[in-house]
Amino acid sequence: MGANPTQAAAICFFLLAFTLLAGAFAGGGIILLVGALVLLGVACFFFMKCKPWESQEE
């Protein structure tokens, strides 16, 4: 999924969060909604942890 494994993990968590969010809106209940919000927070944490390629040392 790219050269940056942290970014790949963040994208996976982001996609899972929106999948759970769609399930919650389709009638899945509050548990799916809470799970989606938690995964969205985890994805934001990983995205903030990513460093741009310009600042990486070679």
CHARMM internal coordinates of N, CA and C (Angstrom, degrees):
IC EDIT
DIST 1 N 1 CA 1.4438
DIST 1 CA 1 C 1.5164
ANGL 1 N 1 CA 1 C 111.71
DIST 1 C 2 N 1.2902
ANGL 1 CA 1 C 2 N 117.46
DIHE 1 N 1 CA 1 C 2 N 17.38
DIST 2 N 2 CA 1.4562
ANGL 1 C 2 N 2 CA 119.23
DIHE 1 CA 1 C 2 N 2 CA 179.72
DIST 2 CA 2 C 1.5079
ANGL 2 N 2 CA 2 C 111.25
DIHE 1 C 2 N 2 CA 2 C 130.01
DIST 2 C 3 N 1.3007
ANGL 2 CA 2 C 3 N 114.97
DIHE 2 N 2 CA 2 C 3 N 177.23
DIST 3 N 3 CA 1.4518
ANGL 2 C 3 N 3 CA 120.27
DIHE 2 CA 2 C 3 N 3 CA -176.83
DIST 3 CA 3 C 1.5186
ANGL 3 N 3 CA 3 C 112.21
DIHE 2 C 3 N 3 CA 3 C -84.24
DIST 3 C 4 N 1.3083
ANGL 3 CA 3 C 4 N 118.28
DIHE 3 N 3 CA 3 C 4 N -16.23
DIST 4 N 4 CA 1.4505
ANGL 3 C 4 N 4 CA 121.55
DIHE 3 CA 3 C 4 N 4 CA -177.32
DIST 4 CA 4 C 1.5322
ANGL 4 N 4 CA 4 C 109.25
DIHE 3 C 4 N 4 CA 4 C -105.75
DIST 4 C 5 N 1.3362
ANGL 4 CA 4 C 5 N 118.06
DIHE 4 N 4 CA 4 C 5 N 106.89
DIST 5 N 5 CA 1.4676
ANGL 4 C 5 N 5 CA 119.44
DIHE 4 CA 4 C 5 N 5 CA -176.70
DIST 5 CA 5 C 1.5287
ANGL 5 N 5 CA 5 C 113.10
DIHE 4 C 5 N 5 CA 5 C -67.33
DIST 5 C 6 N 1.3225
ANGL 5 CA 5 C 6 N 118.16
DIHE 5 N 5 CA 5 C 6 N -27.95
DIST 6 N 6 CA 1.4597
ANGL 5 C 6 N 6 CA 120.01
DIHE 5 CA 5 C 6 N 6 CA 177.45
DIST 6 CA 6 C 1.5235
ANGL 6 N 6 CA 6 C 110.62
DIHE 5 C 6 N 6 CA 6 C -66.85
DIST 6 C 7 N 1.3172
ANGL 6 CA 6 C 7 N 116.01
DIHE 6 N 6 CA 6 C 7 N -39.99
DIST 7 N 7 CA 1.4579
ANGL 6 C 7 N 7 CA 120.22
DIHE 6 CA 6 C 7 N 7 CA 178.17
DIST 7 CA 7 C 1.5323
ANGL 7 N 7 CA 7 C 110.49
DIHE 6 C 7 N 7 CA 7 C -67.31
DIST 7 C 8 N 1.3139
ANGL 7 CA 7 C 8 N 117.39
DIHE 7 N 7 CA 7 C 8 N -37.01
DIST 8 N 8 CA 1.4656
ANGL 7 C 8 N 8 CA 120.73
DIHE 7 CA 7 C 8 N 8 CA 178.15
DIST 8 CA 8 C 1.5246
ANGL 8 N 8 CA 8 C 110.89
DIHE 7 C 8 N 8 CA 8 C -63.94
DIST 8 C 9 N 1.3261
ANGL 8 CA 8 C 9 N 117.26
DIHE 8 N 8 CA 8 C 9 N -41.58
DIST 9 N 9 CA 1.4645
ANGL 8 C 9 N 9 CA 120.56
DIHE 8 CA 8 C 9 N 9 CA 177.82
DIST 9 CA 9 C 1.5218
ANGL 9 N 9 CA 9 C 110.76
DIHE 8 C 9 N 9 CA 9 C -65.03
DIST 9 C 10 N 1.3216
ANGL 9 CA 9 C 10 N 116.98
DIHE 9 N 9 CA 9 C 10 N -39.86
DIST 10 N 10 CA 1.4639
ANGL 9 C 10 N 10 CA 120.79
DIHE 9 CA 9 C 10 N 10 CA 179.72
DIST 10 CA 10 C 1.5239
ANGL 10 N 10 CA 10 C 111.18
DIHE 9 C 10 N 10 CA 10 C -63.77
DIST 10 C 11 N 1.3155
ANGL 10 CA 10 C 11 N 116.76
DIHE 10 N 10 CA 10 C 11 N -41.15
DIST 11 N 11 CA 1.4662
ANGL 10 C 11 N 11 CA 120.02
DIHE 10 CA 10 C 11 N 11 CA 179.23
DIST 11 CA 11 C 1.5274
ANGL 11 N 11 CA 11 C 110.42
DIHE 10 C 11 N 11 CA 11 C -65.75
DIST 11 C 12 N 1.3195
ANGL 11 CA 11 C 12 N 117.22
DIHE 11 N 11 CA 11 C 12 N -39.28
DIST 12 N 12 CA 1.4740
ANGL 11 C 12 N 12 CA 120.18
DIHE 11 CA 11 C 12 N 12 CA 178.15
DIST 12 CA 12 C 1.5274
ANGL 12 N 12 CA 12 C 111.23
DIHE 11 C 12 N 12 CA 12 C -63.36
DIST 12 C 13 N 1.3377
ANGL 12 CA 12 C 13 N 117.30
DIHE 12 N 12 CA 12 C 13 N -45.06
DIST 13 N 13 CA 1.4632
ANGL 12 C 13 N 13 CA 120.41
DIHE 12 CA 12 C 13 N 13 CA 177.63
DIST 13 CA 13 C 1.5313
ANGL 13 N 13 CA 13 C 111.18
DIHE 12 C 13 N 13 CA 13 C -63.31
DIST 13 C 14 N 1.3391
ANGL 13 CA 13 C 14 N 116.58
DIHE 13 N 13 CA 13 C 14 N -38.16
DIST 14 N 14 CA 1.4606
ANGL 13 C 14 N 14 CA 121.75
DIHE 13 CA 13 C 14 N 14 CA 179.34
DIST 14 CA 14 C 1.5276
ANGL 14 N 14 CA 14 C 110.66
DIHE 13 C 14 N 14 CA 14 C -63.03
DIST 14 C 15 N 1.3358
ANGL 14 CA 14 C 15 N 116.61
DIHE 14 N 14 CA 14 C 15 N -45.22
DIST 15 N 15 CA 1.4633
ANGL 14 C 15 N 15 CA 120.21
DIHE 14 CA 14 C 15 N 15 CA 179.54
DIST 15 CA 15 C 1.5269
ANGL 15 N 15 CA 15 C 111.77
DIHE 14 C 15 N 15 CA 15 C -67.04
DIST 15 C 16 N 1.3268
ANGL 15 CA 15 C 16 N 117.11
DIHE 15 N 15 CA 15 C 16 N -39.65
DIST 16 N 16 CA 1.4626
ANGL 15 C 16 N 16 CA 120.11
DIHE 15 CA 15 C 16 N 16 CA 176.91
DIST 16 CA 16 C 1.5252
ANGL 16 N 16 CA 16 C 111.39
DIHE 15 C 16 N 16 CA 16 C -64.08
DIST 16 C 17 N 1.3345
ANGL 16 CA 16 C 17 N 116.44
DIHE 16 N 16 CA 16 C 17 N -38.32
DIST 17 N 17 CA 1.4631
ANGL 16 C 17 N 17 CA 120.12
DIHE 16 CA 16 C 17 N 17 CA 179.57
DIST 17 CA 17 C 1.5213
ANGL 17 N 17 CA 17 C 111.01
DIHE 16 C 17 N 17 CA 17 C -62.42
DIST 17 C 18 N 1.3296
ANGL 17 CA 17 C 18 N 117.22
DIHE 17 N 17 CA 17 C 18 N -44.08
DIST 18 N 18 CA 1.4533
ANGL 17 C 18 N 18 CA 118.69
DIHE 17 CA 17 C 18 N 18 CA -179.32
DIST 18 CA 18 C 1.5242
ANGL 18 N 18 CA 18 C 112.20
DIHE 17 C 18 N 18 CA 18 C -73.70
DIST 18 C 19 N 1.3147
ANGL 18 CA 18 C 19 N 118.08
DIHE 18 N 18 CA 18 C 19 N -25.57
DIST 19 N 19 CA 1.4628
ANGL 18 C 19 N 19 CA 120.23
DIHE 18 CA 18 C 19 N 19 CA 173.23
DIST 19 CA 19 C 1.5241
ANGL 19 N 19 CA 19 C 110.34
DIHE 18 C 19 N 19 CA 19 C -67.56
DIST 19 C 20 N 1.3329
ANGL 19 CA 19 C 20 N 116.54
DIHE 19 N 19 CA 19 C 20 N -44.03
DIST 20 N 20 CA 1.4642
ANGL 19 C 20 N 20 CA 119.70
DIHE 19 CA 19 C 20 N 20 CA 176.89
DIST 20 CA 20 C 1.5251
ANGL 20 N 20 CA 20 C 111.39
DIHE 19 C 20 N 20 CA 20 C -65.87
DIST 20 C 21 N 1.3246
ANGL 20 CA 20 C 21 N 116.93
DIHE 20 N 20 CA 20 C 21 N -36.22
DIST 21 N 21 CA 1.4603
ANGL 20 C 21 N 21 CA 120.59
DIHE 20 CA 20 C 21 N 21 CA 178.65
DIST 21 CA 21 C 1.5288
ANGL 21 N 21 CA 21 C 110.86
DIHE 20 C 21 N 21 CA 21 C -63.77
DIST 21 C 22 N 1.3212
ANGL 21 CA 21 C 22 N 116.82
DIHE 21 N 21 CA 21 C 22 N -41.31
DIST 22 N 22 CA 1.4653
ANGL 21 C 22 N 22 CA 120.21
DIHE 21 CA 21 C 22 N 22 CA 177.01
DIST 22 CA 22 C 1.5264
ANGL 22 N 22 CA 22 C 110.67
DIHE 21 C 22 N 22 CA 22 C -64.51
DIST 22 C 23 N 1.3281
ANGL 22 CA 22 C 23 N 116.23
DIHE 22 N 22 CA 22 C 23 N -39.02
DIST 23 N 23 CA 1.4590
ANGL 22 C 23 N 23 CA 119.51
DIHE 22 CA 22 C 23 N 23 CA 176.82
DIST 23 CA 23 C 1.5161
ANGL 23 N 23 CA 23 C 112.59
DIHE 22 C 23 N 23 CA 23 C -64.95
DIST 23 C 24 N 1.3241
ANGL 23 CA 23 C 24 N 116.35
DIHE 23 N 23 CA 23 C 24 N -36.37
DIST 24 N 24 CA 1.4619
ANGL 23 C 24 N 24 CA 120.14
DIHE 23 CA 23 C 24 N 24 CA 178.30
DIST 24 CA 24 C 1.5234
ANGL 24 N 24 CA 24 C 111.06
DIHE 23 C 24 N 24 CA 24 C -66.97
DIST 24 C 25 N 1.3340
ANGL 24 CA 24 C 25 N 116.92
DIHE 24 N 24 CA 24 C 25 N -40.27
DIST 25 N 25 CA 1.4623
ANGL 24 C 25 N 25 CA 119.85
DIHE 24 CA 24 C 25 N 25 CA 178.66
DIST 25 CA 25 C 1.5247
ANGL 25 N 25 CA 25 C 111.88
DIHE 24 C 25 N 25 CA 25 C -70.96
DIST 25 C 26 N 1.3195
ANGL 25 CA 25 C 26 N 117.38
DIHE 25 N 25 CA 25 C 26 N -24.49
DIST 26 N 26 CA 1.4634
ANGL 25 C 26 N 26 CA 120.86
DIHE 25 CA 25 C 26 N 26 CA -179.94
DIST 26 CA 26 C 1.5262
ANGL 26 N 26 CA 26 C 112.13
DIHE 25 C 26 N 26 CA 26 C -82.02
DIST 26 C 27 N 1.3163
ANGL 26 CA 26 C 27 N 117.28
DIHE 26 N 26 CA 26 C 27 N 2.40
DIST 27 N 27 CA 1.4564
ANGL 26 C 27 N 27 CA 119.87
DIHE 26 CA 26 C 27 N 27 CA 176.89
DIST 27 CA 27 C 1.5110
ANGL 27 N 27 CA 27 C 113.51
DIHE 26 C 27 N 27 CA 27 C 113.09
DIST 27 C 28 N 1.3199
ANGL 27 CA 27 C 28 N 117.38
DIHE 27 N 27 CA 27 C 28 N 16.29
DIST 28 N 28 CA 1.4534
ANGL 27 C 28 N 28 CA 120.96
DIHE 27 CA 27 C 28 N 28 CA -177.99
DIST 28 CA 28 C 1.5130
ANGL 28 N 28 CA 28 C 114.92
DIHE 27 C 28 N 28 CA 28 C -76.73
DIST 28 C 29 N 1.3058
ANGL 28 CA 28 C 29 N 117.45
DIHE 28 N 28 CA 28 C 29 N -20.38
DIST 29 N 29 CA 1.4506
ANGL 28 C 29 N 29 CA 120.24
DIHE 28 CA 28 C 29 N 29 CA 175.85
DIST 29 CA 29 C 1.5149
ANGL 29 N 29 CA 29 C 113.97
DIHE 28 C 29 N 29 CA 29 C 103.66
DIST 29 C 30 N 1.3163
ANGL 29 CA 29 C 30 N 113.35
DIHE 29 N 29 CA 29 C 30 N -176.61
DIST 30 N 30 CA 1.4606
ANGL 29 C 30 N 30 CA 121.51
DIHE 29 CA 29 C 30 N 30 CA -174.22
DIST 30 CA 30 C 1.5290
ANGL 30 N 30 CA 30 C 111.96
DIHE 29 C 30 N 30 CA 30 C -72.69
DIST 30 C 31 N 1.3236
ANGL 30 CA 30 C 31 N 117.31
DIHE 30 N 30 CA 30 C 31 N -27.38
DIST 31 N 31 CA 1.4668
ANGL 30 C 31 N 31 CA 120.12
DIHE 30 CA 30 C 31 N 31 CA -179.03
DIST 31 CA 31 C 1.5276
ANGL 31 N 31 CA 31 C 110.55
DIHE 30 C 31 N 31 CA 31 C -64.37
DIST 31 C 32 N 1.3182
ANGL 31 CA 31 C 32 N 116.97
DIHE 31 N 31 CA 31 C 32 N -43.27
DIST 32 N 32 CA 1.4654
ANGL 31 C 32 N 32 CA 119.75
DIHE 31 CA 31 C 32 N 32 CA 177.92
DIST 32 CA 32 C 1.5191
ANGL 32 N 32 CA 32 C 111.29
DIHE 31 C 32 N 32 CA 32 C -66.72
DIST 32 C 33 N 1.3167
ANGL 32 CA 32 C 33 N 117.16
DIHE 32 N 32 CA 32 C 33 N -35.46
DIST 33 N 33 CA 1.4587
ANGL 32 C 33 N 33 CA 120.55
DIHE 32 CA 32 C 33 N 33 CA 178.54
DIST 33 CA 33 C 1.5211
ANGL 33 N 33 CA 33 C 110.91
DIHE 32 C 33 N 33 CA 33 C -65.45
DIST 33 C 34 N 1.3140
ANGL 33 CA 33 C 34 N 117.05
DIHE 33 N 33 CA 33 C 34 N -44.06
DIST 34 N 34 CA 1.4705
ANGL 33 C 34 N 34 CA 120.69
DIHE 33 CA 33 C 34 N 34 CA 178.20
DIST 34 CA 34 C 1.5258
ANGL 34 N 34 CA 34 C 110.16
DIHE 33 C 34 N 34 CA 34 C -65.35
DIST 34 C 35 N 1.3188
ANGL 34 CA 34 C 35 N 117.31
DIHE 34 N 34 CA 34 C 35 N -41.83
DIST 35 N 35 CA 1.4634
ANGL 34 C 35 N 35 CA 120.58
DIHE 34 CA 34 C 35 N 35 CA 177.21
DIST 35 CA 35 C 1.5159
ANGL 35 N 35 CA 35 C 112.09
DIHE 34 C 35 N 35 CA 35 C -61.40
DIST 35 C 36 N 1.3323
ANGL 35 CA 35 C 36 N 116.88
DIHE 35 N 35 CA 35 C 36 N -39.14
DIST 36 N 36 CA 1.4616
ANGL 35 C 36 N 36 CA 120.77
DIHE 35 CA 35 C 36 N 36 CA 178.39
DIST 36 CA 36 C 1.5148
ANGL 36 N 36 CA 36 C 111.06
DIHE 35 C 36 N 36 CA 36 C -65.27
DIST 36 C 37 N 1.3158
ANGL 36 CA 36 C 37 N 117.24
DIHE 36 N 36 CA 36 C 37 N -41.88
DIST 37 N 37 CA 1.4661
ANGL 36 C 37 N 37 CA 120.22
DIHE 36 CA 36 C 37 N 37 CA 179.67
DIST 37 CA 37 C 1.5232
ANGL 37 N 37 CA 37 C 111.63
DIHE 36 C 37 N 37 CA 37 C -66.75
DIST 37 C 38 N 1.3205
ANGL 37 CA 37 C 38 N 116.68
DIHE 37 N 37 CA 37 C 38 N -37.88
DIST 38 N 38 CA 1.4700
ANGL 37 C 38 N 38 CA 119.93
DIHE 37 CA 37 C 38 N 38 CA 177.53
DIST 38 CA 38 C 1.5247
ANGL 38 N 38 CA 38 C 110.33
DIHE 37 C 38 N 38 CA 38 C -65.36
DIST 38 C 39 N 1.3245
ANGL 38 CA 38 C 39 N 117.10
DIHE 38 N 38 CA 38 C 39 N -46.52
DIST 39 N 39 CA 1.4646
ANGL 38 C 39 N 39 CA 120.01
DIHE 38 CA 38 C 39 N 39 CA 179.16
DIST 39 CA 39 C 1.5226
ANGL 39 N 39 CA 39 C 112.06
DIHE 38 C 39 N 39 CA 39 C -65.17
DIST 39 C 40 N 1.3159
ANGL 39 CA 39 C 40 N 117.47
DIHE 39 N 39 CA 39 C 40 N -33.66
DIST 40 N 40 CA 1.4625
ANGL 39 C 40 N 40 CA 120.26
DIHE 39 CA 39 C 40 N 40 CA 176.31
DIST 40 CA 40 C 1.5271
ANGL 40 N 40 CA 40 C 110.58
DIHE 39 C 40 N 40 CA 40 C -66.02
DIST 40 C 41 N 1.3198
ANGL 40 CA 40 C 41 N 117.05
DIHE 40 N 40 CA 40 C 41 N -38.45
DIST 41 N 41 CA 1.4638
ANGL 40 C 41 N 41 CA 120.58
DIHE 40 CA 40 C 41 N 41 CA 175.12
DIST 41 CA 41 C 1.5155
ANGL 41 N 41 CA 41 C 112.17
DIHE 40 C 41 N 41 CA 41 C -65.08
DIST 41 C 42 N 1.3259
ANGL 41 CA 41 C 42 N 117.00
DIHE 41 N 41 CA 41 C 42 N -40.31
DIST 42 N 42 CA 1.4682
ANGL 41 C 42 N 42 CA 120.80
DIHE 41 CA 41 C 42 N 42 CA 177.54
DIST 42 CA 42 C 1.5238
ANGL 42 N 42 CA 42 C 110.25
DIHE 41 C 42 N 42 CA 42 C -64.44
DIST 42 C 43 N 1.3240
ANGL 42 CA 42 C 43 N 116.88
DIHE 42 N 42 CA 42 C 43 N -41.19
DIST 43 N 43 CA 1.4662
ANGL 42 C 43 N 43 CA 120.41
DIHE 42 CA 42 C 43 N 43 CA 178.31
DIST 43 CA 43 C 1.5209
ANGL 43 N 43 CA 43 C 110.97
DIHE 42 C 43 N 43 CA 43 C -63.16
DIST 43 C 44 N 1.3294
ANGL 43 CA 43 C 44 N 117.23
DIHE 43 N 43 CA 43 C 44 N -42.04
DIST 44 N 44 CA 1.4720
ANGL 43 C 44 N 44 CA 120.21
DIHE 43 CA 43 C 44 N 44 CA 177.70
DIST 44 CA 44 C 1.5194
ANGL 44 N 44 CA 44 C 110.90
DIHE 43 C 44 N 44 CA 44 C -62.79
DIST 44 C 45 N 1.3322
ANGL 44 CA 44 C 45 N 117.09
DIHE 44 N 44 CA 44 C 45 N -39.39
DIST 45 N 45 CA 1.4637
ANGL 44 C 45 N 45 CA 120.55
DIHE 44 CA 44 C 45 N 45 CA 177.73
DIST 45 CA 45 C 1.5245
ANGL 45 N 45 CA 45 C 110.76
DIHE 44 C 45 N 45 CA 45 C -60.84
DIST 45 C 46 N 1.3277
ANGL 45 CA 45 C 46 N 116.91
DIHE 45 N 45 CA 45 C 46 N -45.56
DIST 46 N 46 CA 1.4638
ANGL 45 C 46 N 46 CA 120.21
DIHE 45 CA 45 C 46 N 46 CA -179.70
DIST 46 CA 46 C 1.5240
ANGL 46 N 46 CA 46 C 111.85
DIHE 45 C 46 N 46 CA 46 C -67.65
DIST 46 C 47 N 1.3456
ANGL 46 CA 46 C 47 N 117.05
DIHE 46 N 46 CA 46 C 47 N -37.58
DIST 47 N 47 CA 1.4622
ANGL 46 C 47 N 47 CA 119.30
DIHE 46 CA 46 C 47 N 47 CA 177.51
DIST 47 CA 47 C 1.5238
ANGL 47 N 47 CA 47 C 111.17
DIHE 46 C 47 N 47 CA 47 C -64.74
DIST 47 C 48 N 1.3233
ANGL 47 CA 47 C 48 N 117.69
DIHE 47 N 47 CA 47 C 48 N -37.94
DIST 48 N 48 CA 1.4622
ANGL 47 C 48 N 48 CA 120.47
DIHE 47 CA 47 C 48 N 48 CA 178.81
DIST 48 CA 48 C 1.5237
ANGL 48 N 48 CA 48 C 111.28
DIHE 47 C 48 N 48 CA 48 C -71.08
DIST 48 C 49 N 1.3227
ANGL 48 CA 48 C 49 N 116.68
DIHE 48 N 48 CA 48 C 49 N -25.99
DIST 49 N 49 CA 1.4617
ANGL 48 C 49 N 49 CA 121.55
DIHE 48 CA 48 C 49 N 49 CA 179.54
DIST 49 CA 49 C 1.5310
ANGL 49 N 49 CA 49 C 111.82
DIHE 48 C 49 N 49 CA 49 C -76.82
DIST 49 C 50 N 1.3307
ANGL 49 CA 49 C 50 N 117.61
DIHE 49 N 49 CA 49 C 50 N -21.89
DIST 50 N 50 CA 1.4691
ANGL 49 C 50 N 50 CA 121.64
DIHE 49 CA 49 C 50 N 50 CA -178.67
DIST 50 CA 50 C 1.5207
ANGL 50 N 50 CA 50 C 111.00
DIHE 49 C 50 N 50 CA 50 C -64.75
DIST 50 C 51 N 1.3189
ANGL 50 CA 50 C 51 N 114.15
DIHE 50 N 50 CA 50 C 51 N 145.10
DIST 51 N 51 CA 1.4569
ANGL 50 C 51 N 51 CA 120.39
DIHE 50 CA 50 C 51 N 51 CA 175.22
DIST 51 CA 51 C 1.5221
ANGL 51 N 51 CA 51 C 108.29
DIHE 50 C 51 N 51 CA 51 C -111.32
DIST 51 C 52 N 1.3348
ANGL 51 CA 51 C 52 N 117.07
DIHE 51 N 51 CA 51 C 52 N 140.02
DIST 52 N 52 CA 1.4638
ANGL 51 C 52 N 52 CA 118.85
DIHE 51 CA 51 C 52 N 52 CA 177.23
DIST 52 CA 52 C 1.5189
ANGL 52 N 52 CA 52 C 111.26
DIHE 51 C 52 N 52 CA 52 C -65.97
DIST 52 C 53 N 1.3165
ANGL 52 CA 52 C 53 N 115.12
DIHE 52 N 52 CA 52 C 53 N 153.51
DIST 53 N 53 CA 1.4638
ANGL 52 C 53 N 53 CA 119.84
DIHE 52 CA 52 C 53 N 53 CA -178.98
DIST 53 CA 53 C 1.5129
ANGL 53 N 53 CA 53 C 111.96
DIHE 52 C 53 N 53 CA 53 C -62.78
DIST 53 C 54 N 1.3378
ANGL 53 CA 53 C 54 N 117.74
DIHE 53 N 53 CA 53 C 54 N -28.08
DIST 54 N 54 CA 1.4585
ANGL 53 C 54 N 54 CA 120.39
DIHE 53 CA 53 C 54 N 54 CA -177.38
DIST 54 CA 54 C 1.5259
ANGL 54 N 54 CA 54 C 111.95
DIHE 53 C 54 N 54 CA 54 C -65.75
DIST 54 C 55 N 1.3475
ANGL 54 CA 54 C 55 N 116.89
DIHE 54 N 54 CA 54 C 55 N -29.96
DIST 55 N 55 CA 1.4599
ANGL 54 C 55 N 55 CA 119.09
DIHE 54 CA 54 C 55 N 55 CA -176.80
DIST 55 CA 55 C 1.5240
ANGL 55 N 55 CA 55 C 113.19
DIHE 54 C 55 N 55 CA 55 C -95.02
DIST 55 C 56 N 1.3246
ANGL 55 CA 55 C 56 N 118.09
DIHE 55 N 55 CA 55 C 56 N -0.94
DIST 56 N 56 CA 1.4604
ANGL 55 C 56 N 56 CA 120.32
DIHE 55 CA 55 C 56 N 56 CA 179.49
DIST 56 CA 56 C 1.5180
ANGL 56 N 56 CA 56 C 110.17
DIHE 55 C 56 N 56 CA 56 C -79.00
DIST 56 C 57 N 1.3285
ANGL 56 CA 56 C 57 N 114.44
DIHE 56 N 56 CA 56 C 57 N 139.82
DIST 57 N 57 CA 1.4638
ANGL 56 C 57 N 57 CA 119.24
DIHE 56 CA 56 C 57 N 57 CA 176.81
DIST 57 CA 57 C 1.5221
ANGL 57 N 57 CA 57 C 109.21
DIHE 56 C 57 N 57 CA 57 C -85.22
DIST 57 C 58 N 1.3243
ANGL 57 CA 57 C 58 N 115.30
DIHE 57 N 57 CA 57 C 58 N 145.24
DIST 58 N 58 CA 1.4694
ANGL 57 C 58 N 58 CA 118.81
DIHE 57 CA 57 C 58 N 58 CA -178.82
DIST 58 CA 58 C 1.4955
ANGL 58 N 58 CA 58 C 110.87
DIHE 57 C 58 N 58 CA 58 C -100.70
END
COOR INIT
IC SEED 1 N 1 CA 1 C
IC BUILD
